[in-house]
Amino acid sequence: MSELDDLRFPIGRFSAPASSMPGVRAAHIHTLGQLSKRLAKAVEGLTDEQLDTPYREGGWTIRQVVHHIADSHANAFMRFKHALTEDCPTIKAYDEAKWAELADSKKLPIAPALAMIDGLHARWVAVLEAMTPDDFHKCFNHPEHGQVGLTKALAMYDWHARHHMAHITGLRGRKGW
């Protein structure tokens, strides 16, 4: 892996888990349940200048990453709810790179995104913890990626949370913040 890949994928690329055992799912749910606290701590005390620093050359700023997590996980929550209440629905994809260039992601303080993540994850974890083993076999159709089971989607968002946390904490470590 090149240095650019190390910065882009600090925890490696997503790999679907070989197992969907309850303990594995519980660990993924725990990651999502702890994200808002861990994220708030990771960005605590950062100045606007620091928040507007890209985590790598050509990458998003920390501010954009925080807003992206809110956007992405809001979409994920809705995808789970659709999958739990419909028969493998086709979900709406979105262009995350274009969303990250919108004014809210580039200019807005991160407090609204952090509050959104906190409330969203409280609700999402409540849904996840109430799911039955059969619920984890439900799916949604992604226009670009095909059929995605909720077990895989849960693992993907566990990875997504840790992936972007590593962008922030890695930059802080490299800069000595």
N, C-alpha and C positions, 0 to 999 in steps of 0.2 A: 504494500500500500504506500503510495506517495505521501509526502507531507501535506499536500492539498487534500487528499482523501482523508488523512488523519484528522485534519481540521474540519472537513465537511462531514465526516462520519466518525466522530470521536469514540463511539462505542461499537463501531462496525455497522454494516448494513443490516437491515431487518432480515431475519430468518425465521420462518414460521416454526413454532415448537413442534417437536415430534410427538408430544403428549398433550392431552387435554384433561389431565387428571384434576380433580377438585383442588388439590393443593397448589398446582401450577396456576389455575385460574384465580385462586385466592391471593396468590402473590401478585398477580397482575392487578387485581382489584385494589390491593393494598397500595401499590405504586400510584394508582390514580387517586386514591383517597388521601395520600400524603402530598400530592403534587402542589396544591395551593400553598401549604406551609413551606415546603421546600423551595418553591419558586420565589415566594416573598422574601425568604431569607437570602436566596441567591442574588437578588437585586437590591437588597437593603443597602441604603446609604449611597447608591450610585447617583452621580450628578447627571444633569441633562447631557453634558458632553460625553460622559461615559456611556449613557444609554444610547447615544447616537453613534457609537463606535461599532463597526462591523466585527463580527466574531472571526472573520477571515477576509482576505482580500476578495472583493466581488460578492461577499455574502451579505446577509441581512444584518442590520444593527440589532443590538439587544432589545431596543424598543420594538422593532418589527417582530422579533422572535416572540416576545411576550404577547403581543397582539395576535400573532399567528397561532399561538397555542390556544388562545381564546376562540378564534375563528374555527380552527380545525376541530377542536374538541366539542364545540357547539354542533358542528356538522355531524360529528361522530355520535353524539348523544341522540340526535334526531334519527340517524340511520338505525341505531339500536331500537329506538321506539317504533319506527316503521317496521323493522324486521320482526319485532315481537307481536305486532298487531295486524300484520298483513302477510300474505303468502309470497315470500321472497320478492319484495318489491324492487323495482328499479329506482335507484336513488339519483339525485341531482349531483353531478360533479361540479367542481368550481375550480377556477384557475388561481391557485394559492399565491403564485408569484405576482399576479396582477392585484390580488387583494392586498398583498403586502406593500404595494405602491400607493394605495389609497391614503387620503389625508389622515384618517383615524390611525392607521398603522404607523405612519411616518412622523406625525406631529403630536398626537394626543398623549397626555401623560399616561403612564402605565397603570395608575390606580384603578381606573374603570375596568381594564382588562383583568387585573388581579382579582377584583371583586366579582367579576363575571365568572372567572375560573373557580373561585371559592364556592359560589352558589351552585354553579353548574355541576361541579364534581360532587357536591353533597347529594344532589338529585341523582346523578348518574350512578354513584356508588350504591345508593338505595335501590335503584332498579337492578343493578348487577347482583347485589347480594340476595335479592328476592328471586332471581332467575333459577329455574329448575335445570337439572342436567339436560333435559330435552330442549329447553329454550336455547342452550348453547349450540344446538344443531341447526337452529334457524339461520336464515341467510338474507342477504340483499344482493341485488345485481348492480354492479358498478359499470357504467357505460364504457369505461376504458379497461377495467381489470376483470370483468366477468363476475361470476358468482363468488361471494365472500361469506364464509360462515362466521357466526358471531364469536366462536372460539378464536379463530384467526384474527378477527378484527380486534378483539380484546388484547391479544398479544401484541398486535401492531401498535395500539395506542399506549400500551405500557412502554414499548420500545420508543415510540414517538416522544413521550414525556421525558424519558431518560436521555434520549438523543439531544433534545433541545436544552435540557438542564446542563448537559455536558458542554454545549456550545457556550453557555453563559459562564459556568464555573471555570471552564478551560481558559476563556478569555481573561477572566478575573485573575486566574493564577499566572498566566503569561505576563499580564500587565502589572501584577503586584497590587491589585486593588483589594 
